[in-house]
Amino acid sequence: MTTFNGTSSVPSGYYLNTRSFAIEVVPEGGGTLSGAATAKYVSVPFPALFLVVPVVGLAFLMFLPAIGFALFAQALVMKVTGHVAEGARRWPPRWRPTWLPARPTWPATRTRRRRTRR
């Protein structure tokens, strides 16, 4: 398997990004790989895709619940330590609604001033 960097010209085929595990398809006639110049791509033969793609999908399936549990644990820690309340006090800064719900906004209920004759 040949290794390429991002933004390099390559022949047509299938390329696996080693950092994000994304597979990029280059059409007939060749083209350039997307991504930064520091990104590394590995040329993958077509029959090997039947092994690579399910393994990448399985890794996603296994780590997605773990990421969910980690985010839940982080939220609990933030709640216990009080960082959430501090952030809620600071955000949104100086924001007030343009209308007050306790005060009617339609003209029929406004108090009218009496006119006095002079």
Sequence and secondary structure as in RCSB ss.txt:
>XXXX:A:sequence
MTTFNGTSSVPSGYYLNTRSFAIEVVPEGGGTLSGAATAKYVSVPFPALFLVVPVVGLAFLMFLPAIGFALFAQA
LVMKVTGHVAEGARRWPPRWRPTWLPARPTWPATRTRRRRTRR
>XXXX:A:secstr
  EEETT EE SEEEEETTT  EEEE TT EE  S TT EEEEE HHHHHHHHHHHHHHHHHHHHHHHHHHHHHH
HHHHHHTHHHHHHHHSSTT   SS TTS  SGGGS        
